């Protein structure tokens, strides 16, 4: 089997989506449409792209990011057909001044990971800091080269940038900005996926990844 012939599938349960089985062209940016129906049945997502991994700190490729858009939450996300990011886990985000060096987001209330742990501003801070700390050669660190620091206070997350960057909202809406559970993803190393094989990656919404297959 070659990498080109491999595919990955997973199931997840997300309120507000009609349940069923769908094959999605994730690499082309397709996302699942929300509806008013929720019956709790799993949805299957498939992609023919190579999935390099499930830890956002260790991958920087379109195949993995296409899956991330359906298993992790970001502060911001790209809605289908829209070139500008919109709030996802965040209630709102904005630069705090015309200098474009400080960007602040306020999180929505009541968010949780699939294991029930709260998705908080501290979890967002952890998610970005571990990328900078781990500096995996295959990770998205170069995308955040302009990030000096990130801090959390209450429901607020503030990014401090070295220089003006009007594209910062778009950067954190990519797979690099996926929010992970601090209890499951170590601060100083990548999550050992072999040890967690068959388990949910503690995403939001809940997921169950399956091994690559033809």
PEJOFEN-V913515 format. One record per run of one state. SS is the DSSP state (a for helix, b for strand, c for the rest). FROM is the first residue (numbers start at 0). LEN is the number of residues. If there is no record, write none. Layout:
BEGIN
((SS;FROM;LEN) (SS;FROM;LEN))
END
This chain:
BEGIN
((c;0;2) (a;2;3) (c;5;1) (b;6;7) (c;13;6) (b;19;2) (c;21;4) (a;25;3) (c;28;14) (b;42;5) (c;47;14) (a;61;10) (c;71;4) (b;75;2) (c;77;8) (b;85;2) (c;87;2) (b;89;6) (c;95;6) (b;101;6) (c;107;4) (b;111;1) (c;112;5) (b;117;1) (c;118;2) (a;120;14) (c;134;6) (a;140;4) (c;144;2) (b;146;7) (c;153;2) (b;155;6) (c;161;6) (a;167;5) (c;172;2) (a;174;3) (c;177;15) (a;192;4) (c;196;9) (b;205;8) (c;213;1))
END
